[in-house]
Amino acid sequence: MKINPYNIILLIGCLGIVVFAVLKLCCCKKKEKTFRFFYYFLITANLVIIQILLIDFRITKLYPWILILYTPFEFLSPVFFTAFTCYYLEKEEIYNRYRHYLLIPFTVFFVVYSLIKINILIDYSIFSKSTVSFLLNEVDENFTVIFCFLLSIWNYRIIQKYENSLGRLSFVYVRKKTKWIKNIFVVLVLLSVLWMLTITLFFIKEEITGHSAYYPIWMLYMIFCYVFLFLGMKHLKKVSGSVNNLEDPIQKKITNFQLSGLGHIFSERELQLVHSNPISITGILSYFATSLFDKNKRDDVLSDIVENCISQLQLQECSIYMICKENKILIPKATYSNKNSCEITKRKKQTPIPIGEGILGKVVRLGKYQCIENLSGIIGDKKKDIARKSKLSVPIFVREKVVGVLDAEHDGKAYFKSHHIALFLLIAKLTEIKLSQINTSTNTVVLSNITNDNAYFKELDFLMKEEKIYVDPNLGLENISKRLQISSNYLSQLINKLGGCNFSDYINSYRVEEVKSKLNDPDYDNYTVLGIAMECGFNSKSPFYSAFKKHTGVSPKEYRQQQQIVS
């Protein structure tokens, strides 16, 4: 046996993580996939090093049968890390969409490992020893380091997109949630680069043999795993793998604003569905309600509802069918699809459906939603080739009579969950309210009315004062509308009516006040006026000077001199 202090420390350290992770998996009461993938990664990543250490200890020479247990975990641990990232950020659809492709390297090398094991058992009758050595030491390792490097960069991009989208979550919450894991991926990329350099060292200096050159990089990987274990457990406890945890006070405040904005639209009974998952449902419904604000034609309303269902809920196909009583058929009025998850397209040619047939006919007849987990098992649809597997159909009422059906389909089996059903019932209610508003001349029902107590404007005011989002020089109407989960057109009207100015003047008013505050602060006496302006969100000299003079009546330089005289 070959024993030295380095491989002993590595073996003890790696075994410690594996044992701890296995015990956590067995004893941990939390069964969320986020936790599982977190521990799966730690187990497989350390088993990679342990397998090599057994060779380094020369235990495999004493007990060759151990080699039969060898598995290419090096291609599995990066996949588990990706799965953990996606589930942690609630982007599991990304992992589920690509998991089969991500597992291809593991599957290929698992087959290669199996062939090598058989080859060894039959005394190298298939491959020679040199070929086996080449496959294990050259091909395997080079592919592994490239695979890890590419996946680390891809995961980092997923985090960046999550941060940029922000969606229904507060800026503070998102940054707090992602900062640590972004740093983890930066370290992973650096470790991959060091691994590449270690491999290169073998080509430069041919006299280097064995595993001793790998000890430093293995030590770093082991330390990395311990740091990741500590940070991961700390952050997973805070969020419990779900955004339903509302410990963030800012997020609580924002959710209350959104609930208040929806309070005048839905009944108390309907709002109970919102309270079942407040963060996810309130933001989406707010966007739907405000997007419908300026729609005054039925076809525009229906198209807007369907297109938003696709974009906001990541569906693959969605339609609204309206009843034609004369012909007793359901006529498709709006259909959008997003098959490749990259471009939403409007489909014009759709076949009318007799009211008495299929799932949609059942929805009309019973006035109740239908959620089908597997369409291939439904004989009544009479479709030879069913592309979609899941279906959710919800009735649309007007004056307590079914007038249409909101219908969605997806490739995945059992795709639609309870929160989808709750959302669709509420979206159908929004459609009813807007259609009723269009059909009545009195406008007794007003969707997302702009009044002085408007909840979305209060939320905007809160974000300006508490989070100071105006310091972002790239802040625009689209950014804020996404942040508030309302349409950009509605936001523009909101600022014009309640703010009494256009969007640019509204944002600059906060920036100017921030500049004035810093000009009055002795701590900023050594700062240039332009430097202070840049720190407050302005991105160039000319717009800053124009905005400052417009809001104060004097130039920034004159304002500073006046304050110095007063003080």
C-alpha positions as CSV (number, residue, x, y, z in Angstrom):
1,M,0.0,0.0,0.0
2,K,1.1,3.5,-0.7
3,I,0.3,5.8,2.2
4,N,1.2,9.4,2.8
5,P,-0.2,12.3,4.8
6,Y,-1.9,13.8,1.8
7,N,-4.0,10.9,0.6
8,I,-4.9,10.0,4.2
9,I,-6.2,13.6,4.8
10,L,-8.1,13.5,1.5
11,L,-9.7,10.1,2.2
12,I,-10.8,11.0,5.7
13,G,-12.1,14.4,4.5
14,C,-14.0,13.0,1.6
15,L,-15.5,10.1,3.5
16,G,-16.7,12.5,6.2
17,I,-18.7,14.5,3.7
18,V,-20.2,11.3,2.1
19,V,-21.2,9.8,5.4
20,F,-22.7,13.2,6.6
21,A,-24.6,13.6,3.4
22,V,-26.0,10.1,3.4
23,L,-27.1,10.4,7.0
24,K,-28.8,13.7,6.1
25,L,-30.6,12.1,3.3
26,C,-31.8,9.3,5.5
27,C,-32.7,11.4,8.5
28,C,-33.7,14.7,7.1
29,K,-37.5,15.3,7.3
30,K,-37.4,17.7,4.4
31,K,-38.1,15.7,1.2
32,E,-37.8,18.6,-1.3
33,K,-35.8,17.8,-4.4
34,T,-33.6,20.9,-3.7
35,F,-32.2,19.2,-0.6
36,R,-31.9,15.9,-2.3
37,F,-29.9,17.2,-5.2
38,F,-27.7,19.2,-2.8
39,Y,-26.7,16.1,-1.0
40,Y,-26.5,14.0,-4.2
41,F,-23.9,16.4,-5.5
42,L,-21.8,16.2,-2.4
43,I,-21.9,12.4,-2.3
44,T,-21.0,11.9,-6.0
45,A,-18.4,14.7,-6.1
46,N,-16.5,13.1,-3.2
47,L,-16.9,9.6,-4.5
48,V,-15.0,10.6,-7.6
49,I,-11.9,11.5,-5.4
50,I,-12.4,8.4,-3.2
51,Q,-12.4,6.1,-6.2
52,I,-9.1,7.5,-7.4
53,L,-7.6,7.4,-3.9
54,L,-8.3,3.7,-3.7
55,I,-6.1,3.3,-6.8
56,D,-3.5,5.7,-5.3
57,F,-3.4,3.6,-2.1
58,R,-3.0,0.5,-4.4
59,I,-5.9,-1.1,-2.6
60,T,-7.4,-2.1,-6.0
61,K,-4.2,-4.1,-6.7
62,L,-4.8,-6.1,-3.5
63,Y,-8.6,-6.4,-4.2
64,P,-9.2,-6.1,-8.0
65,W,-12.9,-6.8,-7.5
66,I,-13.4,-3.3,-6.2
67,L,-12.9,-2.0,-9.7
68,I,-16.3,-3.6,-10.6
69,L,-18.0,-1.0,-8.4
70,Y,-16.4,2.0,-10.2
71,T,-18.9,4.4,-11.7
72,P,-18.3,7.6,-13.7
73,F,-19.6,9.9,-11.0
74,E,-17.5,12.7,-12.4
75,F,-20.2,13.1,-15.1
76,L,-23.1,12.8,-12.6
77,S,-22.1,15.3,-10.0
78,P,-22.2,18.4,-12.3
79,V,-25.7,17.3,-13.4
80,F,-26.8,17.1,-9.7
81,F,-25.3,20.6,-9.2
82,T,-27.3,21.9,-12.1
83,A,-30.4,20.3,-10.8
84,F,-29.8,21.8,-7.4
85,T,-29.3,25.3,-8.9
86,C,-32.5,25.1,-11.0
87,Y,-34.7,23.8,-8.1
88,Y,-33.2,26.3,-5.7
89,L,-34.1,29.2,-8.0
90,E,-37.4,27.6,-8.9
91,K,-36.3,27.1,-12.5
92,E,-36.9,23.4,-12.4
93,E,-38.4,23.5,-15.9
94,I,-35.0,24.3,-17.3
95,Y,-33.5,21.2,-15.7
96,N,-36.4,19.0,-16.6
97,R,-36.2,20.2,-20.2
98,Y,-32.5,19.4,-20.6
99,R,-31.9,16.6,-18.1
100,H,-31.8,13.9,-20.8
101,Y,-29.1,15.7,-22.7
102,L,-27.2,16.4,-19.5
103,L,-27.1,12.7,-18.7
104,I,-25.7,11.7,-22.1
105,P,-22.0,11.9,-21.0
106,F,-22.7,9.8,-17.9
107,T,-24.6,7.2,-19.9
108,V,-21.9,7.0,-22.6
109,F,-19.1,6.6,-20.1
110,F,-21.1,4.2,-17.9
111,V,-21.2,1.9,-21.0
112,V,-17.5,2.5,-21.6
113,Y,-16.7,1.6,-17.9
114,S,-18.9,-1.5,-18.2
115,L,-17.0,-2.6,-21.4
116,I,-13.6,-2.0,-19.6
117,K,-14.7,-4.0,-16.6
118,I,-15.7,-6.9,-18.9
119,N,-12.5,-6.5,-20.8
120,I,-10.4,-6.8,-17.5
121,L,-12.3,-9.9,-16.4
122,I,-11.6,-11.6,-19.7
123,D,-7.9,-10.6,-19.5
124,Y,-7.9,-7.7,-22.0
125,S,-9.3,-9.7,-24.9
126,I,-11.2,-6.7,-26.3
127,F,-9.0,-3.7,-25.5
128,S,-5.3,-3.7,-24.7
129,K,-4.0,-2.3,-21.5
130,S,-2.7,0.8,-23.2
131,T,-6.2,1.5,-24.8
132,V,-7.8,1.1,-21.4
133,S,-5.3,3.4,-19.8
134,F,-5.9,6.0,-22.6
135,L,-9.7,5.8,-22.2
136,L,-9.5,6.2,-18.4
137,N,-6.7,8.7,-18.0
138,E,-6.9,10.8,-21.2
139,V,-10.4,10.7,-22.7
140,D,-12.4,10.4,-19.4
141,E,-10.5,13.2,-17.6
142,N,-10.4,15.7,-20.5
143,F,-14.1,15.3,-21.2
144,T,-14.8,15.6,-17.5
145,V,-13.0,18.9,-17.1
146,I,-14.6,20.4,-20.2
147,F,-18.1,19.2,-19.1
148,C,-17.7,20.7,-15.6
149,F,-16.4,24.0,-17.0
150,L,-19.2,24.4,-19.5
151,L,-21.9,23.4,-17.0
152,S,-20.5,25.9,-14.5
153,I,-20.7,28.8,-17.0
154,W,-24.2,27.7,-18.1
155,N,-25.4,27.6,-14.4
156,Y,-24.0,31.0,-13.8
157,R,-26.0,32.3,-16.8
158,I,-29.2,30.7,-15.3
159,I,-28.5,32.7,-12.1
160,Q,-28.0,35.9,-14.0
161,K,-31.2,35.5,-16.0
162,Y,-33.0,34.8,-12.7
163,E,-31.7,38.0,-11.2
164,N,-32.5,40.1,-14.3
165,S,-36.0,38.8,-14.5
166,L,-36.7,39.5,-10.8
167,G,-40.3,38.9,-11.5
168,R,-42.5,38.8,-8.4
169,L,-39.7,38.8,-5.9
170,S,-38.0,41.8,-4.2
171,F,-34.6,43.0,-5.4
172,V,-33.2,42.5,-1.9
173,Y,-34.6,39.0,-1.6
174,V,-33.2,37.9,-5.0
175,R,-29.7,39.3,-4.4
176,K,-29.6,37.7,-1.0
177,K,-30.7,34.4,-2.4
178,T,-28.2,34.3,-5.3
179,K,-25.1,36.1,-4.1
180,W,-23.6,33.1,-2.4
181,I,-24.4,30.6,-5.1
182,K,-22.9,32.9,-7.8
183,N,-19.7,33.0,-5.8
184,I,-19.8,29.2,-5.7
185,F,-19.9,29.0,-9.4
186,V,-17.1,31.5,-9.9
187,V,-15.0,29.3,-7.6
188,L,-16.0,26.2,-9.6
189,V,-14.9,27.8,-12.9
190,L,-11.5,28.7,-11.3
191,L,-11.1,25.1,-10.0
192,S,-11.9,23.8,-13.5
193,V,-9.2,26.1,-14.9
194,L,-6.7,24.9,-12.3
195,W,-7.7,21.3,-13.2
196,M,-6.9,22.0,-16.8
197,L,-3.5,23.5,-15.9
198,T,-2.7,20.3,-13.8
199,I,-3.5,18.1,-16.8
200,T,-1.3,20.4,-19.0
201,L,1.5,19.9,-16.5
202,F,1.6,16.2,-17.4
203,F,2.2,17.0,-21.1
204,I,4.9,19.6,-20.3
205,K,6.8,17.5,-17.9
206,E,6.8,13.9,-18.9
207,E,8.8,12.9,-15.8
208,I,5.7,13.6,-13.6
209,T,3.8,10.4,-13.0
210,G,1.3,9.1,-10.5
211,H,-1.3,11.1,-8.6
212,S,0.9,13.3,-6.5
213,A,0.4,16.3,-8.9
214,Y,-3.3,16.1,-8.3
215,Y,-3.1,16.4,-4.5
216,P,-3.3,20.2,-4.5
217,I,-6.4,20.4,-6.7
218,W,-8.1,17.5,-4.8
219,M,-7.4,19.4,-1.5
220,L,-9.0,22.5,-3.0
221,Y,-12.0,20.5,-4.2
222,M,-12.5,19.0,-0.8
223,I,-12.3,22.4,0.9
224,F,-14.8,23.7,-1.7
225,C,-17.2,20.9,-0.8
226,Y,-17.0,21.7,2.9
227,V,-17.6,25.4,2.3
228,F,-20.5,24.6,-0.1
229,L,-21.9,22.2,2.6
230,F,-21.8,24.9,5.2
231,L,-23.2,27.7,3.0
232,G,-25.8,25.4,1.4
233,M,-27.2,24.3,4.7
234,K,-27.3,27.9,6.0
235,H,-29.2,29.2,3.0
236,L,-31.5,26.2,2.5
237,K,-32.7,26.7,6.1
238,K,-33.6,30.3,5.4
239,V,-35.6,29.7,2.2
240,S,-36.5,26.0,2.7
241,G,-36.2,25.5,-1.0
242,S,-39.2,27.6,-1.7
243,V,-40.2,31.2,-2.2
244,N,-43.3,30.6,-0.1
245,N,-41.2,31.5,2.9
246,L,-41.9,35.2,3.5
247,E,-39.3,36.0,6.1
248,D,-38.0,38.9,3.9
249,P,-39.9,41.9,5.3
250,I,-39.7,43.8,2.0
251,Q,-41.2,40.8,0.2
252,K,-44.1,40.8,2.8
253,K,-44.7,44.4,2.2
254,I,-44.8,44.0,-1.6
255,T,-47.1,41.0,-1.4
256,N,-49.5,43.1,0.7
257,F,-49.5,45.8,-1.9
258,Q,-50.3,43.3,-4.6
259,L,-53.1,41.7,-2.5
260,S,-54.5,45.1,-1.9
261,G,-54.5,45.8,-5.7
262,L,-56.5,42.7,-6.3
263,G,-58.9,43.2,-3.5
264,H,-61.3,45.3,-5.5
265,I,-61.4,42.8,-8.3
266,F,-62.1,39.5,-6.6
267,S,-64.5,38.4,-3.9
268,E,-63.3,37.3,-0.5
269,R,-63.9,33.6,-1.5
270,E,-61.8,34.0,-4.6
271,L,-59.0,35.7,-2.7
272,Q,-58.7,32.6,-0.6
273,L,-57.2,31.0,-3.7
274,V,-54.6,33.8,-3.9
275,H,-53.7,33.4,-0.2
276,S,-52.8,29.7,-0.9
277,N,-49.6,30.8,-2.7
278,P,-49.5,34.6,-2.4
279,I,-46.1,35.4,-3.9
280,S,-46.5,33.4,-7.2
281,I,-50.2,34.1,-7.8
282,T,-50.5,37.8,-6.8
283,G,-47.7,38.9,-9.2
284,I,-49.1,37.0,-12.2
285,L,-52.7,38.2,-11.6
286,S,-51.5,41.8,-11.2
287,Y,-49.9,41.6,-14.6
288,F,-53.0,40.1,-16.2
289,A,-55.3,42.7,-14.6
290,T,-53.2,45.7,-15.6
291,S,-52.5,44.4,-19.1
292,L,-56.3,44.3,-19.7
293,F,-56.7,47.9,-18.5
294,D,-56.8,49.6,-21.9
295,K,-58.4,46.8,-23.9
296,N,-61.9,47.8,-25.1
297,K,-62.7,45.1,-27.7
298,R,-63.6,41.5,-27.0
299,D,-61.1,40.0,-29.4
300,D,-58.3,42.1,-27.9
301,V,-59.2,41.0,-24.4
302,L,-59.2,37.3,-25.4
303,S,-55.9,37.6,-27.3
304,D,-54.2,39.4,-24.4
305,I,-55.4,36.7,-21.9
306,V,-54.1,33.8,-24.0
307,E,-50.8,35.4,-24.9
308,N,-50.2,36.3,-21.3
309,C,-51.0,32.7,-20.3
310,I,-48.2,31.5,-22.6
311,S,-45.6,34.1,-21.5
312,Q,-46.4,34.3,-17.8
313,L,-47.1,30.6,-17.1
314,Q,-44.6,29.0,-19.5
315,L,-47.3,27.0,-21.2
316,Q,-46.9,25.4,-24.7
317,E,-50.4,26.0,-26.1
318,C,-53.3,28.0,-24.9
319,S,-56.7,28.9,-26.4
320,I,-60.0,30.6,-25.6
321,Y,-63.1,29.1,-27.2
322,M,-66.4,31.1,-27.2
323,I,-69.8,29.5,-27.5
324,C,-71.9,30.1,-30.7
325,K,-75.4,29.3,-29.6
326,E,-76.9,29.3,-33.0
327,N,-74.6,26.5,-34.4
328,K,-74.1,24.9,-31.0
329,I,-70.3,24.9,-31.4
330,L,-67.2,26.3,-29.6
331,I,-65.4,28.7,-31.9
332,P,-61.6,29.3,-31.2
333,K,-61.2,33.0,-30.8
334,A,-57.5,33.2,-29.8
335,T,-54.8,30.5,-29.9
336,Y,-51.2,30.9,-29.1
337,S,-48.4,28.3,-28.9
338,N,-44.8,28.2,-27.7
339,K,-43.6,24.8,-28.7
340,N,-39.9,25.6,-28.6
341,S,-40.0,27.8,-25.5
342,C,-38.4,30.6,-27.5
343,E,-41.1,32.4,-29.6
344,I,-44.8,32.9,-29.0
345,T,-46.8,32.5,-32.2
346,K,-50.5,33.1,-32.9
347,R,-52.3,30.3,-34.6
348,K,-55.1,31.3,-36.9
349,K,-56.6,28.1,-38.3
350,Q,-58.4,26.2,-35.6
351,T,-61.4,23.8,-36.0
352,P,-64.7,24.6,-34.2
353,I,-65.7,22.0,-31.7
354,P,-69.4,20.8,-31.2
355,I,-70.5,21.7,-27.7
356,G,-71.5,18.1,-26.8
357,E,-68.1,16.6,-27.7
358,G,-64.8,15.9,-25.9
359,I,-63.4,17.6,-22.8
360,L,-64.3,21.1,-23.8
361,G,-67.9,20.0,-24.3
362,K,-67.9,18.5,-20.8
363,V,-66.7,21.8,-19.3
364,V,-69.5,23.7,-21.0
365,R,-72.1,21.1,-20.0
366,L,-71.0,20.8,-16.3
367,G,-69.7,24.4,-15.8
368,K,-66.7,22.9,-14.0
369,Y,-63.0,22.8,-14.9
370,Q,-61.4,19.6,-16.2
371,C,-57.8,18.7,-15.5
372,I,-56.4,15.7,-17.5
373,E,-53.1,14.2,-16.5
374,N,-52.7,12.0,-19.6
375,L,-54.6,12.8,-22.8
376,S,-53.5,9.5,-24.4
377,G,-55.9,7.7,-22.0
378,I,-58.9,9.7,-23.1
379,I,-60.9,7.9,-25.7
380,G,-63.6,10.6,-26.0
381,D,-61.2,13.0,-27.7
382,K,-61.0,10.8,-30.8
383,K,-57.5,11.9,-31.7
384,K,-55.2,9.4,-33.4
385,D,-52.0,11.2,-32.6
386,I,-52.1,13.2,-29.4
387,A,-49.0,15.5,-29.2
388,R,-50.0,17.0,-25.8
389,K,-50.3,14.9,-22.8
390,S,-51.7,17.2,-20.1
391,K,-54.8,19.4,-20.5
392,L,-56.5,22.0,-18.3
393,S,-59.9,23.5,-19.4
394,V,-61.7,26.1,-17.3
395,P,-65.1,27.6,-18.0
396,I,-65.6,31.3,-18.6
397,F,-68.8,32.7,-17.1
398,V,-70.7,36.0,-17.8
399,R,-73.8,36.6,-15.6
400,E,-73.5,33.0,-14.3
401,K,-73.7,31.4,-17.7
402,V,-70.9,29.6,-19.5
403,V,-69.8,31.7,-22.5
404,G,-66.5,30.1,-23.3
405,V,-63.6,27.9,-22.2
406,L,-60.0,28.8,-21.4
407,D,-58.0,25.8,-22.5
408,A,-54.3,24.9,-22.1
409,E,-52.2,21.9,-23.1
410,H,-48.6,20.7,-22.3
411,D,-46.4,17.8,-23.5
412,G,-45.6,16.6,-20.0
413,K,-47.8,14.2,-18.2
414,A,-49.6,15.5,-15.1
415,Y,-48.0,19.0,-15.8
416,F,-50.9,21.0,-14.3
417,K,-50.8,21.3,-10.5
418,S,-53.1,22.8,-7.9
419,H,-51.6,26.3,-8.3
420,H,-52.2,26.2,-12.1
421,I,-55.9,25.3,-11.5
422,A,-56.2,28.2,-8.9
423,L,-54.6,30.6,-11.4
424,F,-56.8,29.6,-14.3
425,L,-60.0,29.9,-12.2
426,L,-58.9,33.5,-11.3
427,I,-57.8,34.3,-14.8
428,A,-61.3,33.1,-16.1
429,K,-62.8,35.4,-13.5
430,L,-60.7,38.4,-14.8
431,T,-61.9,37.6,-18.3
432,E,-65.5,37.6,-17.0
433,I,-65.1,41.0,-15.4
434,K,-63.5,42.6,-18.4
435,L,-66.1,41.1,-20.8
436,S,-68.9,42.3,-18.6
437,Q,-67.3,45.8,-18.5
438,I,-67.2,45.9,-22.3
439,N,-70.8,44.7,-22.7
440,T,-72.2,47.3,-20.3
441,S,-72.6,50.9,-21.1
442,T,-72.5,52.1,-17.4
443,N,-68.9,50.8,-16.7
444,T,-70.0,49.7,-13.2
445,V,-67.1,47.3,-13.1
446,V,-63.7,48.9,-13.5
447,L,-60.6,46.7,-13.8
448,S,-57.5,48.1,-12.1
449,N,-58.9,51.6,-11.7
450,I,-56.4,54.4,-11.2
451,T,-57.3,56.3,-8.1
452,N,-55.2,58.0,-5.4
453,D,-55.2,54.9,-3.2
454,N,-53.9,52.7,-6.1
455,A,-51.9,49.8,-4.6
456,Y,-49.4,49.5,-7.5
457,F,-48.5,53.2,-7.2
458,K,-48.0,52.7,-3.5
459,E,-45.7,49.8,-4.2
460,L,-43.7,51.9,-6.7
461,D,-43.4,54.6,-4.1
462,F,-42.2,52.0,-1.6
463,L,-39.6,50.6,-4.0
464,M,-38.3,54.1,-4.7
465,K,-38.0,55.2,-1.1
466,E,-36.9,51.9,0.5
467,E,-34.9,50.1,-2.2
468,K,-33.8,53.2,-4.0
469,I,-34.2,51.4,-7.4
470,Y,-33.7,54.8,-9.2
471,V,-29.9,54.6,-8.5
472,D,-29.7,52.0,-11.4
473,P,-28.7,54.1,-14.5
474,N,-30.3,51.5,-16.8
475,L,-33.7,51.7,-15.1
476,G,-36.5,52.0,-17.6
477,L,-40.3,51.6,-17.9
478,E,-40.0,47.9,-18.9
479,N,-37.7,47.1,-15.9
480,I,-40.0,48.6,-13.4
481,S,-43.2,47.1,-15.0
482,K,-41.6,43.7,-14.7
483,R,-40.6,44.4,-11.2
484,L,-44.1,45.4,-10.3
485,Q,-45.6,42.6,-12.4
486,I,-47.9,45.1,-14.2
487,S,-48.0,46.1,-17.9
488,S,-45.7,48.9,-19.1
489,N,-48.7,50.8,-20.6
490,Y,-50.5,50.7,-17.2
491,L,-47.4,51.9,-15.4
492,S,-47.0,54.8,-17.8
493,Q,-50.6,55.9,-17.2
494,L,-50.2,55.4,-13.5
495,I,-47.2,57.8,-13.3
496,N,-48.8,60.3,-15.6
497,K,-52.1,60.5,-13.5
498,L,-50.9,60.0,-10.0
499,G,-47.3,61.3,-10.3
500,G,-48.3,64.3,-12.4
501,C,-45.4,63.9,-14.8
502,N,-43.9,61.6,-17.3
503,F,-41.8,58.6,-16.5
504,S,-38.4,60.3,-17.0
505,D,-39.3,63.3,-14.8
506,Y,-40.7,61.0,-12.1
507,I,-37.5,58.9,-11.9
508,N,-35.2,62.0,-12.1
509,S,-37.1,63.7,-9.3
510,Y,-35.9,61.0,-6.9
511,R,-32.4,61.1,-8.3
512,V,-32.2,64.9,-7.9
513,E,-33.4,64.6,-4.3
514,E,-30.7,62.0,-3.6
515,V,-28.1,64.3,-5.2
516,K,-29.3,67.2,-3.0
517,S,-29.0,65.0,0.1
518,K,-25.4,64.1,-0.7
519,L,-24.5,67.7,-1.6
520,N,-25.6,68.6,1.9
521,D,-23.7,65.8,3.5
522,P,-20.1,66.7,4.7
523,D,-18.9,63.2,3.9
524,Y,-19.3,64.0,0.2
525,D,-17.4,67.4,0.3
526,N,-14.5,65.8,-1.6
527,Y,-16.7,64.3,-4.3
528,T,-17.3,66.1,-7.6
529,V,-20.9,67.1,-8.4
530,L,-20.8,64.8,-11.4
531,G,-19.4,61.9,-9.4
532,I,-22.3,62.3,-6.9
533,A,-24.8,62.4,-9.8
534,M,-23.4,59.2,-11.3
535,E,-23.8,57.5,-7.9
536,C,-27.4,58.6,-7.7
537,G,-28.4,57.0,-11.1
538,F,-27.6,59.6,-13.7
539,N,-25.4,58.3,-16.5
540,S,-24.2,61.5,-18.2
541,K,-23.5,65.1,-17.5
542,S,-26.0,66.9,-19.8
543,P,-29.2,65.0,-18.7
544,F,-28.2,65.5,-15.0
545,Y,-27.7,69.2,-15.3
546,S,-31.0,69.6,-17.2
547,A,-32.9,67.5,-14.7
548,F,-31.4,69.3,-11.7
549,K,-32.1,72.8,-12.9
550,K,-35.7,71.7,-13.9
551,H,-36.4,70.4,-10.4
552,T,-34.5,73.0,-8.3
553,G,-34.3,76.1,-10.5
554,V,-30.5,76.4,-10.1
555,S,-27.5,74.5,-11.4
556,P,-25.8,71.8,-9.2
557,K,-22.8,74.1,-8.7
558,E,-24.9,77.0,-7.6
559,Y,-26.9,74.8,-5.2
560,R,-23.7,73.5,-3.6
561,Q,-22.4,77.1,-3.1
562,Q,-25.7,78.2,-1.6
563,Q,-25.6,75.3,0.9
564,Q,-22.0,76.1,1.8
565,I,-23.0,79.7,2.6
566,V,-25.9,78.6,4.7
567,S,-23.8,76.2,6.7
